[in-house]
């Protein structure tokens, strides 16, 4: 029984990046032998065990054979005679097919270390085409590392796209890879690579449509804003809203419908969906805050539910700031629309609705409350008179 540390931790160690998780492969063991040593089985499809002390994952060395369509259409074979090289051969990229033995020696049968030096994403073997999920994974690694894709690997990615296998991916898996890619350092690379291999049109056709000539550069503006949001370390909901809230910037109603439809198909979390729909509906007004009078400001605050959920307004303003940064504007803490809206929100929230409700009839409350809020906004917007000496 021999234990090897494998995969991402070895890659990140060679890159000098922080190591989040450590995975191990065990060669020469059986499930019974692992259980006898105190390991707890957790794998459903193949034998994976948790270490009794560290709780890290240890998988028995295995091979796989394609049986059906999709990324789940495999038969796995785990046995004591499966070698480490055979186990590594089933992995997607050479940079993920390296191992360290118990003494720390690097085992690199497929040239992963050399590809790290060259900054190349290259598939391990011909079996790469058997798993359509690898198209998304390679694009995600491009967004994370900024590496180029080997021409032969790019060709295989296109062949997967043309095979129809991408249709077998469950929406949850597409969302999972998309969400991870959005949180990488350069998420624009994810979309650009998917478009080059023909996968974007199949998986995210609403996003792919932004690259069309008639879209007027919508994709370019979105990708710049997305990378700006990444540089600013914005949360997932903001980055998703940059993408899904920009699907039809010239048509507010259509953009909101597209954001709803895409989010429903991907089964995106409610926070991501809601922010994307609000961005589609209100980003134009948010960016033109300086042009709004008191009534326009109040209507915008009410439409975005800012009085009850001010954090949602902050998210929308971060989306707008990302687009401003993508255009080359300095949209940091001094982003002008944010300052104006936050000031307006503070004045509107200063109007005591509860006290007013005790003074007027219920039927009169909405009109009187709006009138007081508008007065508070007008007083705040009015230029201060200079005191005469």
WOCORTA-V458734 format. One record per residue. N is the residue number from 1. RES is the residue in one letter. PSI is psi as a letter, one per 30 degrees, with the letter a starting at -180 (* if undefined). OMEGA is omega in radians with two decimals (NA if undefined). D_LAST is the distance of its C-alpha to the last C-alpha in whole Angstrom. Layout:
n->N res->RES psi->PSI omega->OMEGA d_last->D_LAST
n->N res->RES psi->PSI omega->OMEGA d_last->D_LAST
This chain:
n->1 res->X psi->j omega->3.13 d_last->91
n->2 res->X psi->k omega->-3.09 d_last->89
n->3 res->X psi->k omega->-3.14 d_last->85
n->4 res->X psi->k omega->2.98 d_last->82
n->5 res->X psi->k omega->-2.97 d_last->79
n->6 res->X psi->l omega->2.90 d_last->78
n->7 res->X psi->b omega->-2.97 d_last->75
n->8 res->X psi->e omega->-3.12 d_last->72
n->9 res->X psi->e omega->3.10 d_last->71
n->10 res->X psi->e omega->3.11 d_last->74
n->11 res->X psi->e omega->-3.09 d_last->72
n->12 res->X psi->e omega->3.08 d_last->68
n->13 res->X psi->e omega->3.14 d_last->70
n->14 res->X psi->f omega->3.12 d_last->71
n->15 res->X psi->f omega->-3.08 d_last->68
n->16 res->X psi->g omega->3.13 d_last->66
n->17 res->X psi->l omega->3.08 d_last->64
n->18 res->X psi->k omega->3.14 d_last->64
n->19 res->X psi->j omega->-3.10 d_last->67
n->20 res->X psi->e omega->-3.08 d_last->66
n->21 res->X psi->l omega->3.07 d_last->69
n->22 res->X psi->k omega->3.08 d_last->73
n->23 res->X psi->k omega->-3.07 d_last->76
n->24 res->X psi->k omega->3.01 d_last->79
n->25 res->X psi->k omega->-3.14 d_last->83
n->26 res->X psi->k omega->3.14 d_last->86
n->27 res->X psi->k omega->3.06 d_last->89
n->28 res->X psi->g omega->-3.11 d_last->93
n->29 res->X psi->l omega->3.06 d_last->92
n->30 res->X psi->l omega->3.08 d_last->93
n->31 res->X psi->e omega->-3.13 d_last->91
n->32 res->X psi->e omega->3.14 d_last->93
n->33 res->X psi->e omega->3.12 d_last->92
n->34 res->X psi->e omega->-3.14 d_last->89
n->35 res->X psi->e omega->3.13 d_last->89
n->36 res->X psi->f omega->3.13 d_last->91
n->37 res->X psi->g omega->3.06 d_last->89
n->38 res->X psi->g omega->3.11 d_last->86
n->39 res->X psi->k omega->-3.12 d_last->84
n->40 res->X psi->k omega->-3.11 d_last->83
n->41 res->X psi->k omega->3.10 d_last->84
n->42 res->X psi->f omega->-3.06 d_last->81
n->43 res->X psi->k omega->3.08 d_last->82
n->44 res->X psi->e omega->-3.07 d_last->83
n->45 res->X psi->e omega->3.14 d_last->84
n->46 res->X psi->l omega->-3.00 d_last->85
n->47 res->X psi->j omega->3.02 d_last->86
n->48 res->X psi->k omega->-3.04 d_last->82
n->49 res->X psi->l omega->3.03 d_last->82
n->50 res->X psi->k omega->3.10 d_last->79
n->51 res->X psi->k omega->-3.07 d_last->80
n->52 res->X psi->f omega->-3.11 d_last->81
n->53 res->X psi->e omega->-3.04 d_last->78
n->54 res->X psi->f omega->-3.08 d_last->75
n->55 res->X psi->g omega->3.05 d_last->75
n->56 res->X psi->l omega->-3.04 d_last->75
n->57 res->X psi->k omega->3.08 d_last->77
n->58 res->X psi->k omega->-3.12 d_last->81
n->59 res->X psi->k omega->3.03 d_last->83
n->60 res->X psi->k omega->3.08 d_last->86
n->61 res->X psi->k omega->-3.04 d_last->87
n->62 res->X psi->l omega->2.96 d_last->88
n->63 res->X psi->l omega->-3.13 d_last->88
n->64 res->X psi->l omega->3.14 d_last->88
n->65 res->X psi->k omega->-3.13 d_last->89
n->66 res->X psi->k omega->-3.11 d_last->88
n->67 res->X psi->e omega->-3.10 d_last->89
n->68 res->X psi->a omega->-3.11 d_last->87
n->69 res->X psi->l omega->3.02 d_last->84
n->70 res->X psi->l omega->-3.09 d_last->80
n->71 res->X psi->f omega->3.07 d_last->79
n->72 res->X psi->f omega->-3.05 d_last->81
n->73 res->X psi->h omega->-3.10 d_last->84
n->74 res->X psi->k omega->2.96 d_last->86
n->75 res->X psi->k omega->-3.10 d_last->89
n->76 res->X psi->k omega->3.11 d_last->88
n->77 res->X psi->j omega->3.11 d_last->91
n->78 res->X psi->k omega->-3.11 d_last->90
n->79 res->X psi->l omega->-3.11 d_last->93
n->80 res->X psi->f omega->-3.09 d_last->94
n->81 res->X psi->f omega->3.09 d_last->95
n->82 res->X psi->k omega->-3.09 d_last->92
n->83 res->X psi->l omega->3.09 d_last->91
n->84 res->X psi->e omega->-3.14 d_last->87
n->85 res->X psi->e omega->3.10 d_last->88
n->86 res->X psi->e omega->3.11 d_last->89
n->87 res->X psi->e omega->-3.13 d_last->86
n->88 res->X psi->f omega->-3.09 d_last->83
n->89 res->X psi->f omega->-3.09 d_last->85
n->90 res->X psi->f omega->-3.08 d_last->83
n->91 res->X psi->l omega->-2.98 d_last->80
n->92 res->X psi->e omega->-3.01 d_last->77
n->93 res->X psi->l omega->-3.13 d_last->76
n->94 res->X psi->e omega->-3.12 d_last->78
n->95 res->X psi->f omega->3.08 d_last->75
n->96 res->X psi->g omega->-3.06 d_last->75
n->97 res->X psi->h omega->3.09 d_last->79
n->98 res->X psi->l omega->-3.10 d_last->79
n->99 res->X psi->l omega->2.98 d_last->80
n->100 res->X psi->k omega->3.08 d_last->80
n->101 res->X psi->a omega->-3.07 d_last->83
n->102 res->X psi->f omega->3.13 d_last->84
n->103 res->X psi->f omega->3.12 d_last->84
n->104 res->X psi->f omega->-3.13 d_last->80
n->105 res->X psi->k omega->3.13 d_last->82
n->106 res->X psi->k omega->3.06 d_last->81
n->107 res->X psi->j omega->-2.95 d_last->83
n->108 res->X psi->i omega->-3.03 d_last->82
n->109 res->X psi->f omega->-3.02 d_last->85
n->110 res->X psi->g omega->3.02 d_last->83
n->111 res->X psi->h omega->-3.13 d_last->81
n->112 res->X psi->e omega->-3.13 d_last->77
n->113 res->X psi->e omega->3.12 d_last->76
n->114 res->X psi->e omega->3.11 d_last->77
n->115 res->X psi->e omega->3.02 d_last->75
n->116 res->X psi->e omega->3.12 d_last->72
n->117 res->X psi->e omega->-3.12 d_last->72
n->118 res->X psi->f omega->-3.08 d_last->72
n->119 res->X psi->h omega->-3.10 d_last->69
n->120 res->X psi->k omega->2.97 d_last->72
n->121 res->X psi->j omega->-3.07 d_last->72
n->122 res->X psi->k omega->3.13 d_last->76
n->123 res->X psi->l omega->-3.10 d_last->78
n->124 res->X psi->e omega->-3.07 d_last->81
n->125 res->X psi->a omega->-3.08 d_last->84
n->126 res->X psi->f omega->3.14 d_last->85
n->127 res->X psi->f omega->3.10 d_last->85
n->128 res->X psi->e omega->-3.04 d_last->81
n->129 res->X psi->f omega->-3.08 d_last->81
n->130 res->X psi->f omega->-3.08 d_last->83
n->131 res->X psi->j omega->-3.10 d_last->79
n->132 res->X psi->f omega->3.14 d_last->77
n->133 res->X psi->f omega->-3.11 d_last->74
n->134 res->X psi->f omega->3.05 d_last->74
n->135 res->X psi->e omega->3.13 d_last->73
n->136 res->X psi->e omega->-3.13 d_last->69
n->137 res->X psi->e omega->3.12 d_last->70
n->138 res->X psi->e omega->3.12 d_last->70
n->139 res->X psi->e omega->3.12 d_last->67
n->140 res->X psi->e omega->3.10 d_last->65
n->141 res->X psi->e omega->3.06 d_last->66
n->142 res->X psi->e omega->3.11 d_last->65
n->143 res->X psi->e omega->-3.12 d_last->62
n->144 res->X psi->e omega->-2.96 d_last->62
n->145 res->X psi->f omega->-3.08 d_last->64
n->146 res->X psi->g omega->-3.13 d_last->63
n->147 res->X psi->l omega->3.00 d_last->66
n->148 res->X psi->l omega->3.11 d_last->68
n->149 res->X psi->k omega->3.11 d_last->71
n->150 res->X psi->k omega->-3.11 d_last->75
n->151 res->X psi->e omega->-3.13 d_last->76
n->152 res->X psi->e omega->3.09 d_last->79
n->153 res->X psi->e omega->3.09 d_last->77
n->154 res->X psi->e omega->3.12 d_last->75
n->155 res->X psi->e omega->3.11 d_last->78
n->156 res->X psi->e omega->3.09 d_last->79
n->157 res->X psi->e omega->3.09 d_last->76
n->158 res->X psi->e omega->3.13 d_last->76
n->159 res->X psi->e omega->3.06 d_last->80
n->160 res->X psi->e omega->3.14 d_last->78
n->161 res->X psi->e omega->-3.11 d_last->76
n->162 res->X psi->f omega->-3.07 d_last->79
n->163 res->X psi->f omega->-3.07 d_last->81
n->164 res->X psi->f omega->-3.10 d_last->79
n->165 res->X psi->f omega->-3.14 d_last->79
n->166 res->X psi->f omega->3.14 d_last->75
n->167 res->X psi->f omega->-3.10 d_last->76
n->168 res->X psi->f omega->-3.10 d_last->78
n->169 res->X psi->k omega->3.10 d_last->75
n->170 res->X psi->k omega->3.14 d_last->73
n->171 res->X psi->e omega->-3.14 d_last->70
n->172 res->X psi->e omega->3.13 d_last->69
n->173 res->X psi->e omega->3.08 d_last->70
n->174 res->X psi->e omega->3.12 d_last->68
n->175 res->X psi->e omega->-3.12 d_last->65
n->176 res->X psi->e omega->3.13 d_last->66
n->177 res->X psi->e omega->3.11 d_last->66
n->178 res->X psi->e omega->-3.12 d_last->63
n->179 res->X psi->e omega->3.11 d_last->61
n->180 res->X psi->e omega->-3.13 d_last->62
n->181 res->X psi->e omega->3.13 d_last->61
n->182 res->X psi->f omega->-3.11 d_last->58
n->183 res->X psi->g omega->3.10 d_last->57
n->184 res->X psi->l omega->-3.04 d_last->58
n->185 res->X psi->e omega->-3.11 d_last->57
n->186 res->X psi->i omega->-3.04 d_last->57
n->187 res->X psi->f omega->3.11 d_last->58
n->188 res->X psi->e omega->-3.12 d_last->58
n->189 res->X psi->e omega->3.11 d_last->61
n->190 res->X psi->e omega->-3.10 d_last->63
n->191 res->X psi->e omega->-3.13 d_last->62
n->192 res->X psi->e omega->3.14 d_last->63
n->193 res->X psi->e omega->3.09 d_last->66
n->194 res->X psi->e omega->3.12 d_last->67
n->195 res->X psi->e omega->-3.11 d_last->67
n->196 res->X psi->e omega->-3.11 d_last->69
n->197 res->X psi->g omega->3.08 d_last->72
n->198 res->X psi->g omega->-3.09 d_last->71
n->199 res->X psi->f omega->-3.08 d_last->71
n->200 res->X psi->e omega->-3.12 d_last->67
n->201 res->X psi->f omega->-3.13 d_last->68
n->202 res->X psi->e omega->-3.03 d_last->71
n->203 res->X psi->e omega->-3.09 d_last->69
n->204 res->X psi->i omega->-3.05 d_last->65
n->205 res->X psi->f omega->3.11 d_last->66
n->206 res->X psi->e omega->3.11 d_last->62
n->207 res->X psi->e omega->-3.13 d_last->61
n->208 res->X psi->e omega->-3.11 d_last->63
n->209 res->X psi->f omega->-3.13 d_last->62
n->210 res->X psi->f omega->3.13 d_last->59
n->211 res->X psi->f omega->-3.10 d_last->61
n->212 res->X psi->l omega->-3.13 d_last->62
n->213 res->X psi->e omega->-3.09 d_last->61
n->214 res->X psi->f omega->-3.13 d_last->60
n->215 res->X psi->f omega->3.03 d_last->58
n->216 res->X psi->h omega->3.09 d_last->55
n->217 res->X psi->g omega->-3.12 d_last->55
n->218 res->X psi->e omega->-3.13 d_last->54
n->219 res->X psi->e omega->3.14 d_last->56
n->220 res->X psi->e omega->3.14 d_last->55
n->221 res->X psi->e omega->3.14 d_last->51
n->222 res->X psi->e omega->-3.11 d_last->52
n->223 res->X psi->e omega->3.08 d_last->54
n->224 res->X psi->e omega->3.12 d_last->51
n->225 res->X psi->e omega->-3.13 d_last->49
n->226 res->X psi->e omega->3.10 d_last->52
n->227 res->X psi->e omega->3.07 d_last->52
n->228 res->X psi->e omega->3.08 d_last->48
n->229 res->X psi->e omega->3.09 d_last->49
n->230 res->X psi->e omega->3.11 d_last->51
n->231 res->X psi->e omega->3.13 d_last->49
n->232 res->X psi->f omega->3.11 d_last->47
n->233 res->X psi->h omega->3.09 d_last->49
n->234 res->X psi->l omega->-3.14 d_last->49
n->235 res->X psi->l omega->-3.07 d_last->51
n->236 res->X psi->e omega->-3.08 d_last->54
n->237 res->X psi->e omega->3.13 d_last->53
n->238 res->X psi->e omega->-3.13 d_last->50
n->239 res->X psi->e omega->3.10 d_last->52
n->240 res->X psi->e omega->3.14 d_last->55
n->241 res->X psi->e omega->3.06 d_last->52
n->242 res->X psi->e omega->-3.12 d_last->51
n->243 res->X psi->e omega->-3.00 d_last->55
n->244 res->X psi->f omega->3.11 d_last->56
n->245 res->X psi->g omega->-3.09 d_last->52
n->246 res->X psi->g omega->-3.03 d_last->52
n->247 res->X psi->f omega->3.08 d_last->56
n->248 res->X psi->i omega->-3.04 d_last->55
n->249 res->X psi->f omega->-3.12 d_last->51
n->250 res->X psi->f omega->-3.08 d_last->52
n->251 res->X psi->j omega->-3.01 d_last->53
n->252 res->X psi->e omega->-3.09 d_last->51
n->253 res->X psi->e omega->3.14 d_last->54
n->254 res->X psi->e omega->3.12 d_last->57
n->255 res->X psi->e omega->3.12 d_last->55
n->256 res->X psi->e omega->3.11 d_last->54
n->257 res->X psi->e omega->3.14 d_last->58
n->258 res->X psi->e omega->3.11 d_last->59
n->259 res->X psi->e omega->3.09 d_last->57
n->260 res->X psi->e omega->-3.09 d_last->59
n->261 res->X psi->e omega->3.12 d_last->62
n->262 res->X psi->e omega->-3.12 d_last->62
n->263 res->X psi->e omega->3.12 d_last->61
n->264 res->X psi->e omega->-3.13 d_last->63
n->265 res->X psi->e omega->3.14 d_last->66
n->266 res->X psi->f omega->-3.05 d_last->65
n->267 res->X psi->h omega->3.13 d_last->65
n->268 res->X psi->k omega->3.09 d_last->61
n->269 res->X psi->l omega->-3.07 d_last->59
n->270 res->X psi->e omega->-3.14 d_last->57
n->271 res->X psi->e omega->3.13 d_last->54
n->272 res->X psi->e omega->-3.14 d_last->55
n->273 res->X psi->e omega->-3.06 d_last->56
n->274 res->X psi->e omega->-3.13 d_last->53
n->275 res->X psi->e omega->3.11 d_last->50
n->276 res->X psi->e omega->-3.14 d_last->52
n->277 res->X psi->e omega->3.11 d_last->52
n->278 res->X psi->e omega->3.10 d_last->49
n->279 res->X psi->e omega->3.12 d_last->48
n->280 res->X psi->e omega->-3.07 d_last->50
n->281 res->X psi->e omega->-2.89 d_last->48
n->282 res->X psi->f omega->-3.07 d_last->45
n->283 res->X psi->e omega->-3.14 d_last->44
n->284 res->X psi->e omega->3.13 d_last->43
n->285 res->X psi->e omega->3.14 d_last->40
n->286 res->X psi->e omega->-3.14 d_last->39
n->287 res->X psi->f omega->3.13 d_last->39
n->288 res->X psi->h omega->-3.08 d_last->37
n->289 res->X psi->e omega->-3.10 d_last->35
n->290 res->X psi->f omega->-3.10 d_last->32
n->291 res->X psi->f omega->-3.04 d_last->33
n->292 res->X psi->k omega->3.02 d_last->34
n->293 res->X psi->a omega->-3.08 d_last->31
n->294 res->X psi->e omega->-3.14 d_last->31
n->295 res->X psi->e omega->3.12 d_last->35
n->296 res->X psi->e omega->3.11 d_last->36
n->297 res->X psi->e omega->-3.14 d_last->35
n->298 res->X psi->e omega->3.13 d_last->36
n->299 res->X psi->e omega->3.14 d_last->39
n->300 res->X psi->e omega->3.11 d_last->40
n->301 res->X psi->e omega->3.13 d_last->39
n->302 res->X psi->e omega->-3.11 d_last->42
n->303 res->X psi->e omega->3.14 d_last->44
n->304 res->X psi->g omega->3.12 d_last->44
n->305 res->X psi->h omega->-3.04 d_last->44
n->306 res->X psi->f omega->-3.11 d_last->41
n->307 res->X psi->e omega->3.13 d_last->40
n->308 res->X psi->e omega->-3.05 d_last->44
n->309 res->X psi->i omega->-3.11 d_last->44
n->310 res->X psi->f omega->3.11 d_last->41
n->311 res->X psi->f omega->3.11 d_last->44
n->312 res->X psi->e omega->3.08 d_last->45
n->313 res->X psi->e omega->3.11 d_last->42
n->314 res->X psi->e omega->3.11 d_last->41
n->315 res->X psi->e omega->3.12 d_last->45
n->316 res->X psi->e omega->3.12 d_last->44
n->317 res->X psi->e omega->3.07 d_last->41
n->318 res->X psi->e omega->3.04 d_last->43
n->319 res->X psi->e omega->3.14 d_last->45
n->320 res->X psi->e omega->3.14 d_last->43
n->321 res->X psi->e omega->3.12 d_last->41
n->322 res->X psi->e omega->3.11 d_last->45
n->323 res->X psi->e omega->3.09 d_last->45
n->324 res->X psi->e omega->3.10 d_last->42
n->325 res->X psi->e omega->3.11 d_last->43
n->326 res->X psi->f omega->3.09 d_last->47
n->327 res->X psi->f omega->3.13 d_last->45
n->328 res->X psi->g omega->3.11 d_last->43
n->329 res->X psi->l omega->3.06 d_last->40
n->330 res->X psi->j omega->-3.06 d_last->38
n->331 res->X psi->i omega->3.13 d_last->38
n->332 res->X psi->b omega->-3.12 d_last->38
n->333 res->X psi->f omega->-3.14 d_last->36
n->334 res->X psi->g omega->-3.13 d_last->33
n->335 res->X psi->j omega->-2.96 d_last->35
n->336 res->X psi->e omega->3.12 d_last->32
n->337 res->X psi->e omega->3.13 d_last->34
n->338 res->X psi->e omega->-3.14 d_last->35
n->339 res->X psi->e omega->-3.11 d_last->31
n->340 res->X psi->e omega->-3.12 d_last->30
n->341 res->X psi->e omega->3.11 d_last->33
n->342 res->X psi->e omega->3.09 d_last->33
n->343 res->X psi->e omega->3.12 d_last->29
n->344 res->X psi->e omega->3.14 d_last->31
n->345 res->X psi->e omega->-3.14 d_last->34
n->346 res->X psi->e omega->-3.13 d_last->32
n->347 res->X psi->e omega->3.14 d_last->30
n->348 res->X psi->e omega->-3.14 d_last->33
n->349 res->X psi->f omega->3.09 d_last->35
n->350 res->X psi->f omega->3.10 d_last->32
n->351 res->X psi->k omega->-3.07 d_last->34
n->352 res->X psi->j omega->3.14 d_last->36
n->353 res->X psi->e omega->-3.12 d_last->39
n->354 res->X psi->e omega->3.14 d_last->42
n->355 res->X psi->e omega->3.13 d_last->40
n->356 res->X psi->e omega->-3.11 d_last->39
n->357 res->X psi->f omega->3.13 d_last->43
n->358 res->X psi->f omega->-3.05 d_last->44
n->359 res->X psi->f omega->-3.05 d_last->42
n->360 res->X psi->l omega->3.09 d_last->43
n->361 res->X psi->k omega->-3.12 d_last->47
n->362 res->X psi->e omega->-3.12 d_last->48
n->363 res->X psi->f omega->-3.12 d_last->48
n->364 res->X psi->f omega->-2.99 d_last->44
n->365 res->X psi->e omega->-3.10 d_last->43
n->366 res->X psi->e omega->-3.10 d_last->43
n->367 res->X psi->e omega->-3.13 d_last->41
n->368 res->X psi->e omega->-3.14 d_last->38
n->369 res->X psi->e omega->3.13 d_last->38
n->370 res->X psi->e omega->-3.13 d_last->37
n->371 res->X psi->e omega->3.13 d_last->35
n->372 res->X psi->e omega->3.12 d_last->33
n->373 res->X psi->e omega->3.11 d_last->33
n->374 res->X psi->e omega->3.11 d_last->32
n->375 res->X psi->e omega->3.12 d_last->29
n->376 res->X psi->e omega->3.12 d_last->28
n->377 res->X psi->e omega->-3.13 d_last->28
n->378 res->X psi->e omega->3.10 d_last->26
n->379 res->X psi->e omega->-3.13 d_last->23
n->380 res->X psi->f omega->-3.11 d_last->24
n->381 res->X psi->f omega->-3.08 d_last->24
n->382 res->X psi->k omega->3.14 d_last->21
n->383 res->X psi->k omega->-3.13 d_last->18
n->384 res->X psi->k omega->3.14 d_last->15
n->385 res->X psi->k omega->3.12 d_last->12
n->386 res->X psi->k omega->3.14 d_last->9
n->387 res->X psi->k omega->3.11 d_last->6
n->388 res->X psi->k omega->3.12 d_last->4
n->389 res->X psi->* omega->NA d_last->0
